[in-house]
Amino acid sequence: MSTFEYVVGLVLVVWGLVLFIATPLALAHSRTEHDHGPDCWWCHPHLPGRRREQQ
Ligand SMILES: [Zn+2]
């Protein structure tokens, strides 16, 4: 098993895990319209270098 194959497999596993965690969150937010508050990272993503979206 080469290092490249190891990295590709690791990325696939991590990506699958992210989708597995994000899917229920996305479904929950698609069904509710109320704001979860500024602490909700989904409603208010705290991405670096994007200060315009803070409201
Ligand atoms: Zn939210």
mmCIF file of the protein (N, C-alpha, C, O) and its ligand, coordinates in Angstrom:
data_MODEL
# 
_entry.id   MODEL 
# 
loop_
_entity.id 
_entity.type 
_entity.pdbx_number_of_molecules 
1 polymer     1 
2 non-polymer 1 
# 
_entity_poly.entity_id                      1 
_entity_poly.type                           'polypeptide(L)' 
_entity_poly.nstd_linkage                   no 
_entity_poly.nstd_monomer                   no 
_entity_poly.pdbx_seq_one_letter_code       MSTFEYVVGLVLVVWGLVLFIATPLALAHSRTEHDHGPDCWWCHPHLPGRRREQQ 
_entity_poly.pdbx_seq_one_letter_code_can   MSTFEYVVGLVLVVWGLVLFIATPLALAHSRTEHDHGPDCWWCHPHLPGRRREQQ 
_entity_poly.pdbx_strand_id                 A 
# 
loop_
_entity_poly_seq.entity_id 
_entity_poly_seq.num 
_entity_poly_seq.mon_id 
_entity_poly_seq.hetero 
1 1  MET n 
1 2  SER n 
1 3  THR n 
1 4  PHE n 
1 5  GLU n 
1 6  TYR n 
1 7  VAL n 
1 8  VAL n 
1 9  GLY n 
1 10 LEU n 
1 11 VAL n 
1 12 LEU n 
1 13 VAL n 
1 14 VAL n 
1 15 TRP n 
1 16 GLY n 
1 17 LEU n 
1 18 VAL n 
1 19 LEU n 
1 20 PHE n 
1 21 ILE n 
1 22 ALA n 
1 23 THR n 
1 24 PRO n 
1 25 LEU n 
1 26 ALA n 
1 27 LEU n 
1 28 ALA n 
1 29 HIS n 
1 30 SER n 
1 31 ARG n 
1 32 THR n 
1 33 GLU n 
1 34 HIS n 
1 35 ASP n 
1 36 HIS n 
1 37 GLY n 
1 38 PRO n 
1 39 ASP n 
1 40 CYS n 
1 41 TRP n 
1 42 TRP n 
1 43 CYS n 
1 44 HIS n 
1 45 PRO n 
1 46 HIS n 
1 47 LEU n 
1 48 PRO n 
1 49 GLY n 
1 50 ARG n 
1 51 ARG n 
1 52 ARG n 
1 53 GLU n 
1 54 GLN n 
1 55 GLN n 
# 
loop_
_struct_asym.id 
_struct_asym.entity_id 
A 1 
B 2 
# 
loop_
_chem_comp.id 
_chem_comp.type 
_chem_comp.mon_nstd_flag 
ALA 'L-peptide linking' y 
ARG 'L-peptide linking' y 
ASP 'L-peptide linking' y 
CYS 'L-peptide linking' y 
GLN 'L-peptide linking' y 
GLU 'L-peptide linking' y 
GLY 'peptide linking'   y 
HIS 'L-peptide linking' y 
ILE 'L-peptide linking' y 
LEU 'L-peptide linking' y 
MET 'L-peptide linking' y 
PHE 'L-peptide linking' y 
PRO 'L-peptide linking' y 
SER 'L-peptide linking' y 
THR 'L-peptide linking' y 
TRP 'L-peptide linking' y 
TYR 'L-peptide linking' y 
VAL 'L-peptide linking' y 
ZN  non-polymer         . 
# 
_pdbx_entity_nonpoly.entity_id   2 
_pdbx_entity_nonpoly.name        ? 
_pdbx_entity_nonpoly.comp_id     ZN 
# 
_pdbx_nonpoly_scheme.asym_id         B 
_pdbx_nonpoly_scheme.entity_id       2 
_pdbx_nonpoly_scheme.mon_id          ZN 
_pdbx_nonpoly_scheme.ndb_seq_num     1 
_pdbx_nonpoly_scheme.pdb_seq_num     101 
_pdbx_nonpoly_scheme.auth_seq_num    101 
_pdbx_nonpoly_scheme.pdb_mon_id      ZN 
_pdbx_nonpoly_scheme.auth_mon_id     ZN 
_pdbx_nonpoly_scheme.pdb_strand_id   A 
_pdbx_nonpoly_scheme.pdb_ins_code    . 
# 
loop_
_atom_site.group_PDB 
_atom_site.id 
_atom_site.type_symbol 
_atom_site.label_atom_id 
_atom_site.label_alt_id 
_atom_site.label_comp_id 
_atom_site.label_asym_id 
_atom_site.label_entity_id 
_atom_site.label_seq_id 
_atom_site.pdbx_PDB_ins_code 
_atom_site.Cartn_x 
_atom_site.Cartn_y 
_atom_site.Cartn_z 
_atom_site.occupancy 
_atom_site.B_iso_or_equiv 
_atom_site.pdbx_formal_charge 
_atom_site.auth_seq_id 
_atom_site.auth_comp_id 
_atom_site.auth_asym_id 
_atom_site.auth_atom_id 
_atom_site.pdbx_PDB_model_num 
ATOM   1   N  N  . MET A 1 1  ? 0.849   -1.198 0.000  1.00 0.00 ? 1   MET A N  1 
ATOM   2   C  CA . MET A 1 1  ? 0.000   0.000  0.000  1.00 0.00 ? 1   MET A CA 1 
ATOM   3   C  C  . MET A 1 1  ? 0.882   1.244  0.000  1.00 0.00 ? 1   MET A C  1 
ATOM   4   O  O  . MET A 1 1  ? 1.681   1.468  0.909  1.00 0.00 ? 1   MET A O  1 
ATOM   5   N  N  . SER A 1 2  ? 0.713   2.028  -1.029 1.00 0.00 ? 2   SER A N  1 
ATOM   6   C  CA . SER A 1 2  ? 1.552   3.218  -1.137 1.00 0.00 ? 2   SER A CA 1 
ATOM   7   C  C  . SER A 1 2  ? 0.989   4.347  -0.273 1.00 0.00 ? 2   SER A C  1 
ATOM   8   O  O  . SER A 1 2  ? -0.145  4.287  0.203  1.00 0.00 ? 2   SER A O  1 
ATOM   9   N  N  . THR A 1 3  ? 1.801   5.356  -0.090 1.00 0.00 ? 3   THR A N  1 
ATOM   10  C  CA . THR A 1 3  ? 1.359   6.500  0.715  1.00 0.00 ? 3   THR A CA 1 
ATOM   11  C  C  . THR A 1 3  ? 0.188   7.206  0.046  1.00 0.00 ? 3   THR A C  1 
ATOM   12  O  O  . THR A 1 3  ? -0.729  7.677  0.718  1.00 0.00 ? 3   THR A O  1 
ATOM   13  N  N  . PHE A 1 4  ? 0.226   7.276  -1.302 1.00 0.00 ? 4   PHE A N  1 
ATOM   14  C  CA . PHE A 1 4  ? -0.854  7.947  -2.027 1.00 0.00 ? 4   PHE A CA 1 
ATOM   15  C  C  . PHE A 1 4  ? -2.187  7.243  -1.787 1.00 0.00 ? 4   PHE A C  1 
ATOM   16  O  O  . PHE A 1 4  ? -3.207  7.887  -1.546 1.00 0.00 ? 4   PHE A O  1 
ATOM   17  N  N  . GLU A 1 5  ? -2.163  5.918  -1.856 1.00 0.00 ? 5   GLU A N  1 
ATOM   18  C  CA . GLU A 1 5  ? -3.395  5.166  -1.622 1.00 0.00 ? 5   GLU A CA 1 
ATOM   19  C  C  . GLU A 1 5  ? -3.888  5.371  -0.189 1.00 0.00 ? 5   GLU A C  1 
ATOM   20  O  O  . GLU A 1 5  ? -5.091  5.449  0.058  1.00 0.00 ? 5   GLU A O  1 
ATOM   21  N  N  . TYR A 1 6  ? -2.961  5.456  0.733  1.00 0.00 ? 6   TYR A N  1 
ATOM   22  C  CA . TYR A 1 6  ? -3.333  5.672  2.132  1.00 0.00 ? 6   TYR A CA 1 
ATOM   23  C  C  . TYR A 1 6  ? -4.015  7.027  2.309  1.00 0.00 ? 6   TYR A C  1 
ATOM   24  O  O  . TYR A 1 6  ? -5.027  7.145  3.000  1.00 0.00 ? 6   TYR A O  1 
ATOM   25  N  N  . VAL A 1 7  ? -3.436  8.050  1.668  1.00 0.00 ? 7   VAL A N  1 
ATOM   26  C  CA . VAL A 1 7  ? -4.006  9.403  1.783  1.00 0.00 ? 7   VAL A CA 1 
ATOM   27  C  C  . VAL A 1 7  ? -5.381  9.448  1.136  1.00 0.00 ? 7   VAL A C  1 
ATOM   28  O  O  . VAL A 1 7  ? -6.309  10.029 1.699  1.00 0.00 ? 7   VAL A O  1 
ATOM   29  N  N  . VAL A 1 8  ? -5.528  8.843  -0.039 1.00 0.00 ? 8   VAL A N  1 
ATOM   30  C  CA . VAL A 1 8  ? -6.828  8.850  -0.724 1.00 0.00 ? 8   VAL A CA 1 
ATOM   31  C  C  . VAL A 1 8  ? -7.880  8.142  0.131  1.00 0.00 ? 8   VAL A C  1 
ATOM   32  O  O  . VAL A 1 8  ? -8.999  8.632  0.280  1.00 0.00 ? 8   VAL A O  1 
ATOM   33  N  N  . GLY A 1 9  ? -7.520  7.006  0.683  1.00 0.00 ? 9   GLY A N  1 
ATOM   34  C  CA . GLY A 1 9  ? -8.452  6.282  1.539  1.00 0.00 ? 9   GLY A CA 1 
ATOM   35  C  C  . GLY A 1 9  ? -8.831  7.082  2.764  1.00 0.00 ? 9   GLY A C  1 
ATOM   36  O  O  . GLY A 1 9  ? -9.990  7.087  3.180  1.00 0.00 ? 9   GLY A O  1 
ATOM   37  N  N  . LEU A 1 10 ? -7.853  7.758  3.342  1.00 0.00 ? 10  LEU A N  1 
ATOM   38  C  CA . LEU A 1 10 ? -8.125  8.560  4.537  1.00 0.00 ? 10  LEU A CA 1 
ATOM   39  C  C  . LEU A 1 10 ? -9.080  9.704  4.207  1.00 0.00 ? 10  LEU A C  1 
ATOM   40  O  O  . LEU A 1 10 ? -10.001 9.993  4.971  1.00 0.00 ? 10  LEU A O  1 
ATOM   41  N  N  . VAL A 1 11 ? -8.852  10.359 3.054  1.00 0.00 ? 11  VAL A N  1 
ATOM   42  C  CA . VAL A 1 11 ? -9.727  11.467 2.651  1.00 0.00 ? 11  VAL A CA 1 
ATOM   43  C  C  . VAL A 1 11 ? -11.149 10.963 2.430  1.00 0.00 ? 11  VAL A C  1 
ATOM   44  O  O  . VAL A 1 11 ? -12.111 11.618 2.830  1.00 0.00 ? 11  VAL A O  1 
ATOM   45  N  N  . LEU A 1 12 ? -11.282 9.804  1.797  1.00 0.00 ? 12  LEU A N  1 
ATOM   46  C  CA . LEU A 1 12 ? -12.614 9.258  1.552  1.00 0.00 ? 12  LEU A CA 1 
ATOM   47  C  C  . LEU A 1 12 ? -13.327 8.939  2.864  1.00 0.00 ? 12  LEU A C  1 
ATOM   48  O  O  . LEU A 1 12 ? -14.521 9.205  3.005  1.00 0.00 ? 12  LEU A O  1 
ATOM   49  N  N  . VAL A 1 13 ? -12.610 8.379  3.803  1.00 0.00 ? 13  VAL A N  1 
ATOM   50  C  CA . VAL A 1 13 ? -13.204 8.039  5.096  1.00 0.00 ? 13  VAL A CA 1 
ATOM   51  C  C  . VAL A 1 13 ? -13.645 9.305  5.827  1.00 0.00 ? 13  VAL A C  1 
ATOM   52  O  O  . VAL A 1 13 ? -14.749 9.367  6.368  1.00 0.00 ? 13  VAL A O  1 
ATOM   53  N  N  . VAL A 1 14 ? -12.775 10.311 5.838  1.00 0.00 ? 14  VAL A N  1 
ATOM   54  C  CA . VAL A 1 14 ? -13.107 11.566 6.528  1.00 0.00 ? 14  VAL A CA 1 
ATOM   55  C  C  . VAL A 1 14 ? -14.293 12.236 5.849  1.00 0.00 ? 14  VAL A C  1 
ATOM   56  O  O  . VAL A 1 14 ? -15.189 12.741 6.526  1.00 0.00 ? 14  VAL A O  1 
ATOM   57  N  N  . TRP A 1 15 ? -14.309 12.246 4.504  1.00 0.00 ? 15  TRP A N  1 
ATOM   58  C  CA . TRP A 1 15 ? -15.396 12.875 3.769  1.00 0.00 ? 15  TRP A CA 1 
ATOM   59  C  C  . TRP A 1 15 ? -16.724 12.160 4.044  1.00 0.00 ? 15  TRP A C  1 
ATOM   60  O  O  . TRP A 1 15 ? -17.761 12.801 4.210  1.00 0.00 ? 15  TRP A O  1 
ATOM   61  N  N  . GLY A 1 16 ? -16.676 10.837 4.088  1.00 0.00 ? 16  GLY A N  1 
ATOM   62  C  CA . GLY A 1 16 ? -17.875 10.077 4.415  1.00 0.00 ? 16  GLY A CA 1 
ATOM   63  C  C  . GLY A 1 16 ? -18.371 10.407 5.806  1.00 0.00 ? 16  GLY A C  1 
ATOM   64  O  O  . GLY A 1 16 ? -19.575 10.509 6.040  1.00 0.00 ? 16  GLY A O  1 
ATOM   65  N  N  . LEU A 1 17 ? -17.437 10.574 6.728  1.00 0.00 ? 17  LEU A N  1 
ATOM   66  C  CA . LEU A 1 17 ? -17.801 10.900 8.104  1.00 0.00 ? 17  LEU A CA 1 
ATOM   67  C  C  . LEU A 1 17 ? -18.435 12.288 8.167  1.00 0.00 ? 17  LEU A C  1 
ATOM   68  O  O  . LEU A 1 17 ? -19.408 12.498 8.890  1.00 0.00 ? 17  LEU A O  1 
ATOM   69  N  N  . VAL A 1 18 ? -17.881 13.234 7.407  1.00 0.00 ? 18  VAL A N  1 
ATOM   70  C  CA . VAL A 1 18 ? -18.429 14.598 7.382  1.00 0.00 ? 18  VAL A CA 1 
ATOM   71  C  C  . VAL A 1 18 ? -19.850 14.581 6.835  1.00 0.00 ? 18  VAL A C  1 
ATOM   72  O  O  . VAL A 1 18 ? -20.739 15.222 7.395  1.00 0.00 ? 18  VAL A O  1 
ATOM   73  N  N  . LEU A 1 19 ? -20.068 13.855 5.750  1.00 0.00 ? 19  LEU A N  1 
ATOM   74  C  CA . LEU A 1 19 ? -21.413 13.768 5.183  1.00 0.00 ? 19  LEU A CA 1 
ATOM   75  C  C  . LEU A 1 19 ? -22.368 13.103 6.175  1.00 0.00 ? 19  LEU A C  1 
ATOM   76  O  O  . LEU A 1 19 ? -23.518 13.518 6.320  1.00 0.00 ? 19  LEU A O  1 
ATOM   77  N  N  . PHE A 1 20 ? -21.879 12.072 6.850  1.00 0.00 ? 20  PHE A N  1 
ATOM   78  C  CA . PHE A 1 20 ? -22.709 11.350 7.813  1.00 0.00 ? 20  PHE A CA 1 
ATOM   79  C  C  . PHE A 1 20 ? -23.141 12.265 8.945  1.00 0.00 ? 20  PHE A C  1 
ATOM   80  O  O  . PHE A 1 20 ? -24.254 12.131 9.452  1.00 0.00 ? 20  PHE A O  1 
ATOM   81  N  N  . ILE A 1 21 ? -22.282 13.194 9.354  1.00 0.00 ? 21  ILE A N  1 
ATOM   82  C  CA . ILE A 1 21 ? -22.607 14.118 10.443 1.00 0.00 ? 21  ILE A CA 1 
ATOM   83  C  C  . ILE A 1 21 ? -23.431 15.293 9.925  1.00 0.00 ? 21  ILE A C  1 
ATOM   84  O  O  . ILE A 1 21 ? -24.323 15.776 10.622 1.00 0.00 ? 21  ILE A O  1 
ATOM   85  N  N  . ALA A 1 22 ? -23.142 15.759 8.705  1.00 0.00 ? 22  ALA A N  1 
ATOM   86  C  CA . ALA A 1 22 ? -23.786 16.968 8.198  1.00 0.00 ? 22  ALA A CA 1 
ATOM   87  C  C  . ALA A 1 22 ? -25.200 16.712 7.697  1.00 0.00 ? 22  ALA A C  1 
ATOM   88  O  O  . ALA A 1 22 ? -26.032 17.619 7.706  1.00 0.00 ? 22  ALA A O  1 
ATOM   89  N  N  . THR A 1 23 ? -25.481 15.496 7.262  1.00 0.00 ? 23  THR A N  1 
ATOM   90  C  CA . THR A 1 23 ? -26.802 15.205 6.700  1.00 0.00 ? 23  THR A CA 1 
ATOM   91  C  C  . THR A 1 23 ? -27.938 15.465 7.693  1.00 0.00 ? 23  THR A C  1 
ATOM   92  O  O  . THR A 1 23 ? -28.879 16.177 7.344  1.00 0.00 ? 23  THR A O  1 
ATOM   93  N  N  . PRO A 1 24 ? -27.895 14.926 8.904  1.00 0.00 ? 24  PRO A N  1 
ATOM   94  C  CA . PRO A 1 24 ? -28.989 15.215 9.854  1.00 0.00 ? 24  PRO A CA 1 
ATOM   95  C  C  . PRO A 1 24 ? -29.080 16.692 10.200 1.00 0.00 ? 24  PRO A C  1 
ATOM   96  O  O  . PRO A 1 24 ? -30.175 17.206 10.426 1.00 0.00 ? 24  PRO A O  1 
ATOM   97  N  N  . LEU A 1 25 ? -27.931 17.393 10.244 1.00 0.00 ? 25  LEU A N  1 
ATOM   98  C  CA . LEU A 1 25 ? -27.972 18.822 10.533 1.00 0.00 ? 25  LEU A CA 1 
ATOM   99  C  C  . LEU A 1 25 ? -28.666 19.562 9.391  1.00 0.00 ? 25  LEU A C  1 
ATOM   100 O  O  . LEU A 1 25 ? -29.476 20.457 9.634  1.00 0.00 ? 25  LEU A O  1 
ATOM   101 N  N  . ALA A 1 26 ? -28.355 19.196 8.158  1.00 0.00 ? 26  ALA A N  1 
ATOM   102 C  CA . ALA A 1 26 ? -28.967 19.852 7.008  1.00 0.00 ? 26  ALA A CA 1 
ATOM   103 C  C  . ALA A 1 26 ? -30.460 19.584 6.983  1.00 0.00 ? 26  ALA A C  1 
ATOM   104 O  O  . ALA A 1 26 ? -31.247 20.485 6.693  1.00 0.00 ? 26  ALA A O  1 
ATOM   105 N  N  . LEU A 1 27 ? -30.855 18.364 7.282  1.00 0.00 ? 27  LEU A N  1 
ATOM   106 C  CA . LEU A 1 27 ? -32.284 18.037 7.311  1.00 0.00 ? 27  LEU A CA 1 
ATOM   107 C  C  . LEU A 1 27 ? -32.995 18.829 8.395  1.00 0.00 ? 27  LEU A C  1 
ATOM   108 O  O  . LEU A 1 27 ? -34.104 19.315 8.177  1.00 0.00 ? 27  LEU A O  1 
ATOM   109 N  N  . ALA A 1 28 ? -32.375 18.966 9.559  1.00 0.00 ? 28  ALA A N  1 
ATOM   110 C  CA . ALA A 1 28 ? -32.985 19.704 10.659 1.00 0.00 ? 28  ALA A CA 1 
ATOM   111 C  C  . ALA A 1 28 ? -33.169 21.166 10.284 1.00 0.00 ? 28  ALA A C  1 
ATOM   112 O  O  . ALA A 1 28 ? -34.193 21.764 10.615 1.00 0.00 ? 28  ALA A O  1 
ATOM   113 N  N  . HIS A 1 29 ? -32.192 21.751 9.597  1.00 0.00 ? 29  HIS A N  1 
ATOM   114 C  CA . HIS A 1 29 ? -32.291 23.157 9.250  1.00 0.00 ? 29  HIS A CA 1 
ATOM   115 C  C  . HIS A 1 29 ? -33.225 23.382 8.070  1.00 0.00 ? 29  HIS A C  1 
ATOM   116 O  O  . HIS A 1 29 ? -33.759 24.480 7.912  1.00 0.00 ? 29  HIS A O  1 
ATOM   117 N  N  . SER A 1 30 ? -33.431 22.373 7.242  1.00 0.00 ? 30  SER A N  1 
ATOM   118 C  CA . SER A 1 30 ? -34.342 22.548 6.116  1.00 0.00 ? 30  SER A CA 1 
ATOM   119 C  C  . SER A 1 30 ? -35.788 22.472 6.578  1.00 0.00 ? 30  SER A C  1 
ATOM   120 O  O  . SER A 1 30 ? -36.692 22.921 5.874  1.00 0.00 ? 30  SER A O  1 
ATOM   121 N  N  . ARG A 1 31 ? -36.009 21.907 7.755  1.00 0.00 ? 31  ARG A N  1 
ATOM   122 C  CA . ARG A 1 31 ? -37.375 21.760 8.257  1.00 0.00 ? 31  ARG A CA 1 
ATOM   123 C  C  . ARG A 1 31 ? -37.774 22.870 9.215  1.00 0.00 ? 31  ARG A C  1 
ATOM   124 O  O  . ARG A 1 31 ? -38.961 23.069 9.475  1.00 0.00 ? 31  ARG A O  1 
ATOM   125 N  N  . THR A 1 32 ? -36.793 23.595 9.742  1.00 0.00 ? 32  THR A N  1 
ATOM   126 C  CA . THR A 1 32 ? -37.108 24.661 10.684 1.00 0.00 ? 32  THR A CA 1 
ATOM   127 C  C  . THR A 1 32 ? -36.683 25.991 10.080 1.00 0.00 ? 32  THR A C  1 
ATOM   128 O  O  . THR A 1 32 ? -35.640 26.076 9.432  1.00 0.00 ? 32  THR A O  1 
ATOM   129 N  N  . GLU A 1 33 ? -37.483 27.023 10.289 1.00 0.00 ? 33  GLU A N  1 
ATOM   130 C  CA . GLU A 1 33 ? -37.189 28.329 9.711  1.00 0.00 ? 33  GLU A CA 1 
ATOM   131 C  C  . GLU A 1 33 ? -36.730 29.331 10.756 1.00 0.00 ? 33  GLU A C  1 
ATOM   132 O  O  . GLU A 1 33 ? -36.267 30.415 10.400 1.00 0.00 ? 33  GLU A O  1 
ATOM   133 N  N  . HIS A 1 34 ? -36.845 28.996 12.047 1.00 0.00 ? 34  HIS A N  1 
ATOM   134 C  CA . HIS A 1 34 ? -36.442 29.957 13.059 1.00 0.00 ? 34  HIS A CA 1 
ATOM   135 C  C  . HIS A 1 34 ? -34.915 30.019 13.158 1.00 0.00 ? 34  HIS A C  1 
ATOM   136 O  O  . HIS A 1 34 ? -34.203 29.063 12.851 1.00 0.00 ? 34  HIS A O  1 
ATOM   137 N  N  . ASP A 1 35 ? -34.454 31.179 13.597 1.00 0.00 ? 35  ASP A N  1 
ATOM   138 C  CA . ASP A 1 35 ? -33.011 31.371 13.733 1.00 0.00 ? 35  ASP A CA 1 
ATOM   139 C  C  . ASP A 1 35 ? -32.526 30.667 14.996 1.00 0.00 ? 35  ASP A C  1 
ATOM   140 O  O  . ASP A 1 35 ? -33.146 30.766 16.055 1.00 0.00 ? 35  ASP A O  1 
ATOM   141 N  N  . HIS A 1 36 ? -31.439 29.976 14.869 1.00 0.00 ? 36  HIS A N  1 
ATOM   142 C  CA . HIS A 1 36 ? -30.900 29.253 16.013 1.00 0.00 ? 36  HIS A CA 1 
ATOM   143 C  C  . HIS A 1 36 ? -29.986 30.123 16.863 1.00 0.00 ? 36  HIS A C  1 
ATOM   144 O  O  . HIS A 1 36 ? -29.398 29.640 17.831 1.00 0.00 ? 36  HIS A O  1 
ATOM   145 N  N  . GLY A 1 37 ? -29.859 31.404 16.514 1.00 0.00 ? 37  GLY A N  1 
ATOM   146 C  CA . GLY A 1 37 ? -29.009 32.302 17.281 1.00 0.00 ? 37  GLY A CA 1 
ATOM   147 C  C  . GLY A 1 37 ? -27.613 32.391 16.692 1.00 0.00 ? 37  GLY A C  1 
ATOM   148 O  O  . GLY A 1 37 ? -27.210 31.575 15.864 1.00 0.00 ? 37  GLY A O  1 
ATOM   149 N  N  . PRO A 1 38 ? -26.888 33.406 17.143 1.00 0.00 ? 38  PRO A N  1 
ATOM   150 C  CA . PRO A 1 38 ? -25.538 33.641 16.603 1.00 0.00 ? 38  PRO A CA 1 
ATOM   151 C  C  . PRO A 1 38 ? -24.559 32.528 16.942 1.00 0.00 ? 38  PRO A C  1 
ATOM   152 O  O  . PRO A 1 38 ? -23.489 32.444 16.338 1.00 0.00 ? 38  PRO A O  1 
ATOM   153 N  N  . ASP A 1 39 ? -24.903 31.680 17.888 1.00 0.00 ? 39  ASP A N  1 
ATOM   154 C  CA . ASP A 1 39 ? -23.989 30.610 18.267 1.00 0.00 ? 39  ASP A CA 1 
ATOM   155 C  C  . ASP A 1 39 ? -24.086 29.411 17.331 1.00 0.00 ? 39  ASP A C  1 
ATOM   156 O  O  . ASP A 1 39 ? -23.228 28.528 17.363 1.00 0.00 ? 39  ASP A O  1 
ATOM   157 N  N  . CYS A 1 40 ? -25.125 29.372 16.498 1.00 0.00 ? 40  CYS A N  1 
ATOM   158 C  CA . CYS A 1 40 ? -25.273 28.242 15.591 1.00 0.00 ? 40  CYS A CA 1 
ATOM   159 C  C  . CYS A 1 40 ? -24.303 28.398 14.437 1.00 0.00 ? 40  CYS A C  1 
ATOM   160 O  O  . CYS A 1 40 ? -24.428 29.321 13.633 1.00 0.00 ? 40  CYS A O  1 
ATOM   161 N  N  . TRP A 1 41 ? -23.351 27.511 14.356 1.00 0.00 ? 41  TRP A N  1 
ATOM   162 C  CA . TRP A 1 41 ? -22.315 27.636 13.321 1.00 0.00 ? 41  TRP A CA 1 
ATOM   163 C  C  . TRP A 1 41 ? -22.877 27.363 11.946 1.00 0.00 ? 41  TRP A C  1 
ATOM   164 O  O  . TRP A 1 41 ? -22.285 27.765 10.944 1.00 0.00 ? 41  TRP A O  1 
ATOM   165 N  N  . TRP A 1 42 ? -24.015 26.683 11.878 1.00 0.00 ? 42  TRP A N  1 
ATOM   166 C  CA . TRP A 1 42 ? -24.604 26.380 10.575 1.00 0.00 ? 42  TRP A CA 1 
ATOM   167 C  C  . TRP A 1 42 ? -25.303 27.611 10.018 1.00 0.00 ? 42  TRP A C  1 
ATOM   168 O  O  . TRP A 1 42 ? -25.148 27.937 8.841  1.00 0.00 ? 42  TRP A O  1 
ATOM   169 N  N  . CYS A 1 43 ? -26.084 28.304 10.873 1.00 0.00 ? 43  CYS A N  1 
ATOM   170 C  CA . CYS A 1 43 ? -26.794 29.507 10.436 1.00 0.00 ? 43  CYS A CA 1 
ATOM   171 C  C  . CYS A 1 43 ? -25.815 30.662 10.247 1.00 0.00 ? 43  CYS A C  1 
ATOM   172 O  O  . CYS A 1 43 ? -25.990 31.491 9.354  1.00 0.00 ? 43  CYS A O  1 
ATOM   173 N  N  . HIS A 1 44 ? -24.804 30.710 11.076 1.00 0.00 ? 44  HIS A N  1 
ATOM   174 C  CA . HIS A 1 44 ? -23.831 31.796 11.028 1.00 0.00 ? 44  HIS A CA 1 
ATOM   175 C  C  . HIS A 1 44 ? -22.434 31.211 10.970 1.00 0.00 ? 44  HIS A C  1 
ATOM   176 O  O  . HIS A 1 44 ? -21.743 31.140 11.987 1.00 0.00 ? 44  HIS A O  1 
ATOM   177 N  N  . PRO A 1 45 ? -22.018 30.795 9.797  1.00 0.00 ? 45  PRO A N  1 
ATOM   178 C  CA . PRO A 1 45 ? -20.697 30.183 9.662  1.00 0.00 ? 45  PRO A CA 1 
ATOM   179 C  C  . PRO A 1 45 ? -19.598 31.167 10.009 1.00 0.00 ? 45  PRO A C  1 
ATOM   180 O  O  . PRO A 1 45 ? -19.566 32.290 9.506  1.00 0.00 ? 45  PRO A O  1 
ATOM   181 N  N  . HIS A 1 46 ? -18.708 30.736 10.866 1.00 0.00 ? 46  HIS A N  1 
ATOM   182 C  CA . HIS A 1 46 ? -17.593 31.595 11.258 1.00 0.00 ? 46  HIS A CA 1 
ATOM   183 C  C  . HIS A 1 46 ? -16.371 31.233 10.430 1.00 0.00 ? 46  HIS A C  1 
ATOM   184 O  O  . HIS A 1 46 ? -15.398 30.660 10.920 1.00 0.00 ? 46  HIS A O  1 
ATOM   185 N  N  . LEU A 1 47 ? -16.462 31.588 9.168  1.00 0.00 ? 47  LEU A N  1 
ATOM   186 C  CA . LEU A 1 47 ? -15.348 31.295 8.279  1.00 0.00 ? 47  LEU A CA 1 
ATOM   187 C  C  . LEU A 1 47 ? -14.328 32.417 8.344  1.00 0.00 ? 47  LEU A C  1 
ATOM   188 O  O  . LEU A 1 47 ? -14.707 33.588 8.373  1.00 0.00 ? 47  LEU A O  1 
ATOM   189 N  N  . PRO A 1 48 ? -13.064 32.094 8.368  1.00 0.00 ? 48  PRO A N  1 
ATOM   190 C  CA . PRO A 1 48 ? -12.031 33.130 8.442  1.00 0.00 ? 48  PRO A CA 1 
ATOM   191 C  C  . PRO A 1 48 ? -12.013 33.981 7.185  1.00 0.00 ? 48  PRO A C  1 
ATOM   192 O  O  . PRO A 1 48 ? -12.066 33.459 6.071  1.00 0.00 ? 48  PRO A O  1 
ATOM   193 N  N  . GLY A 1 49 ? -11.937 35.298 7.366  1.00 0.00 ? 49  GLY A N  1 
ATOM   194 C  CA . GLY A 1 49 ? -11.801 36.209 6.235  1.00 0.00 ? 49  GLY A CA 1 
ATOM   195 C  C  . GLY A 1 49 ? -13.130 36.544 5.582  1.00 0.00 ? 49  GLY A C  1 
ATOM   196 O  O  . GLY A 1 49 ? -13.148 37.094 4.481  1.00 0.00 ? 49  GLY A O  1 
ATOM   197 N  N  . ARG A 1 50 ? -14.253 36.225 6.238  1.00 0.00 ? 50  ARG A N  1 
ATOM   198 C  CA . ARG A 1 50 ? -15.553 36.564 5.654  1.00 0.00 ? 50  ARG A CA 1 
ATOM   199 C  C  . ARG A 1 50 ? -16.380 37.300 6.699  1.00 0.00 ? 50  ARG A C  1 
ATOM   200 O  O  . ARG A 1 50 ? -17.414 36.809 7.151  1.00 0.00 ? 50  ARG A O  1 
ATOM   201 N  N  . ARG A 1 51 ? -15.911 38.481 7.076  1.00 0.00 ? 51  ARG A N  1 
ATOM   202 C  CA . ARG A 1 51 ? -16.571 39.231 8.157  1.00 0.00 ? 51  ARG A CA 1 
ATOM   203 C  C  . ARG A 1 51 ? -17.853 39.902 7.695  1.00 0.00 ? 51  ARG A C  1 
ATOM   204 O  O  . ARG A 1 51 ? -18.652 40.338 8.523  1.00 0.00 ? 51  ARG A O  1 
ATOM   205 N  N  . ARG A 1 52 ? -18.064 39.993 6.378  1.00 0.00 ? 52  ARG A N  1 
ATOM   206 C  CA . ARG A 1 52 ? -19.255 40.679 5.885  1.00 0.00 ? 52  ARG A CA 1 
ATOM   207 C  C  . ARG A 1 52 ? -20.542 39.976 6.317  1.00 0.00 ? 52  ARG A C  1 
ATOM   208 O  O  . ARG A 1 52 ? -21.575 40.626 6.482  1.00 0.00 ? 52  ARG A O  1 
ATOM   209 N  N  . GLU A 1 53 ? -20.489 38.673 6.498  1.00 0.00 ? 53  GLU A N  1 
ATOM   210 C  CA . GLU A 1 53 ? -21.704 37.917 6.762  1.00 0.00 ? 53  GLU A CA 1 
ATOM   211 C  C  . GLU A 1 53 ? -22.130 37.974 8.227  1.00 0.00 ? 53  GLU A C  1 
ATOM   212 O  O  . GLU A 1 53 ? -23.124 37.358 8.611  1.00 0.00 ? 53  GLU A O  1 
ATOM   213 N  N  . GLN A 1 54 ? -21.380 38.711 9.043  1.00 0.00 ? 54  GLN A N  1 
ATOM   214 C  CA . GLN A 1 54 ? -21.797 38.829 10.436 1.00 0.00 ? 54  GLN A CA 1 
ATOM   215 C  C  . GLN A 1 54 ? -22.916 39.843 10.548 1.00 0.00 ? 54  GLN A C  1 
ATOM   216 O  O  . GLN A 1 54 ? -22.729 41.016 10.226 1.00 0.00 ? 54  GLN A O  1 
ATOM   217 N  N  . GLN A 1 55 ? -24.063 39.404 10.996 1.00 0.00 ? 55  GLN A N  1 
ATOM   218 C  CA . GLN A 1 55 ? -25.218 40.296 11.129 1.00 0.00 ? 55  GLN A CA 1 
ATOM   219 C  C  . GLN A 1 55 ? -25.909 40.071 12.450 1.00 0.00 ? 55  GLN A C  1 
ATOM   220 O  O  . GLN A 1 55 ? -26.905 40.730 12.746 1.00 0.00 ? 55  GLN A O  1 
HETATM 221 ZN ZN . ZN  B 2 .  ? -28.971 26.796 12.935 1.00 0.00 2 101 ZN  A ZN 1 
# 
